[in-house]
């Protein structure tokens, strides 16, 4: 069973969304140009007997259905050589992914107390910035570490309507 759960809203001030593992502070995050403002974040939970995992996380920028999906990539990544089922994505080594403003910094010495420990009992955590500074919304990364595709949902006129991290917990051929 899939269950949508609202997380805290994301505040973007620079017009650039960053998607990354907040614990990998030396890595370059995936970034997407988006409008500044405050936007809803929704997690899709997959519930099985006795447990629930985050199957996907979505930040919505426009209230319009996506008509086209693009894979978010780094500037040096070329989609041409990718085969069926292959993707570029966000690398995860702490079991956590975050949506944040591209200007947001992460203090490594506060990660355990402010993000990782609270995520032991919740699916998502907001790490606030002082208003009007950007915040950070961190969430559990599906079954954990690895690489996970990030998709940009575009509206009819090509605007970014949403960004989705897919933790690939669904099956297209009956496998988990």
Secondary structure, DSSP 8 states (H G I E B T S, - for coil): -EEEEE---EEESSSEEEEE-TT-TTS--EEEE--SEEE-EEEEEEEETTEEEEEEEEEESSSS--SEEEE---TT--STT--TT---EEEESSSEEEEEETT----GGGHIIIIITGGGT-SEEEE--STTS--EEEEE-TTSSEEEEEEEEE-TTS-EEEEEEE---S-SSS--
